[in-house]
Amino acid sequence: MHPEGATRGYLSTLLGCYCPRCRKGALFQHPVSLRVGRNMEMHRACPVCAQPTEIEVGFYYGTGYVSYLIAVAISALSFLLWWLLIGFSFSDRRFFWWLGCNSVGLLLGQPWLMRFSRAFWLSCFVSYDPHWRTNPPDAGERHNAEQANNW
């Protein structure tokens, strides 16, 4: 059941990469594509509720861990399904076929996985606000725009 006023639930908000505060605004400027540079361009703030998407400098470093854990979980699930449906054998290289198919699947899913990791990471720190129209978003505490890209 959706909270009062929410147009979508938490899971569809994550999978669609929408703002976790209002669940309406898109987090990313462009749809998913294989062009990595364009794929990761985020709005500075949600276009609907004005929630800042970068809460502090270096906020999205944690998404590498999230992306890694999801990739490991996908690999474990594909390993289990391959083992149950096809089986493994070194004599006919079925293990290497699984390894190749799993690698190609992870490479093709990487653009979406990177976006999903950012949406999940932001939702860990920003919760849904049913009164987002009247409540202003919290400003980032440790955000220095002048130092944002000084890596």
C-alpha positions, 0 to 999 in steps of 0.5 A, a space after each residue: 500500500 502506498 503512503 497517503 499521496 504517494 504515486 508509487 511505492 518504495 520499490 518502484 521508486 528505486 527501480 525507476 530511479 525517482 526522488 525518494 522524498 516526493 517519489 515523483 521527480 526523476 533523479 537523472 537528466 537522461 534515460 538509461 543509455 550505454 554512454 556512461 558519461 551522459 548516463 550518470 548526469 543527475 539533477 542538482 535537485 529534484 525537479 519536483 520537490 527541490 530535494 538536493 541530490 548531492 547531500 555532501 561532497 563525495 556523497 556517492 562514494 558509498 554507491 561503489 559498495 552497493 553496486 558491488 554487493 548487487 553484482 555479487 548477488 546477481 552472480 550468485 543467483 545466476 550461478 544457482 540458476 545455471 547449476 539447477 537448470 543446466 549443471 556444471 562440468 569442466 569436461 564440456 566447459 559449461 562453467 566457462 559458458 556461465 562465466 562468459 554469460 554472467 560477465 556479459 550480463 553484468 556489463 550490459 546491466 552496468 549502466 542501470 546498476 550504477 543508477 540504481 545504486 545511486 537511487 538506493 544510496 540516496 534513499 538510505 539518507 532521504 526518506 519519503 515525506 508525504 507533506 513535501 509540498 509544504 515542508 522545505 527539503 533539508 539543505 546539505 550540511 557539509 556541501 561546499 560548491 567551490 570544492 565539489 570537483 577538486 579531486 
